[in-house]
């Protein structure tokens, strides 16, 4: 019996396909806001397809980890204060 795919994997594939199609048809590079990015498992693929990705998360540990990897990330308060 086949194990069903995890919903996040299905959503990732769907979103990545939509972004890839949109990026192909756009003269400008796309900008992505990943709100609630958690451990940032989608950053690399979103960056490859779109160019600019900004992560926003309420967990300061996740934000610090992302920033230490060179990812533009911040808290919701910081994001909405600019």
Buried (B, 14 or more C-beta within 10 A) or exposed (E): EEEEEEEEEEEBEEBBEEBBEEBEEEEEEBEBEBEEBBEBEBBEBBBEBBEEBBBBBEEEEBBEBBEEEEBEBBBEEEBEEE
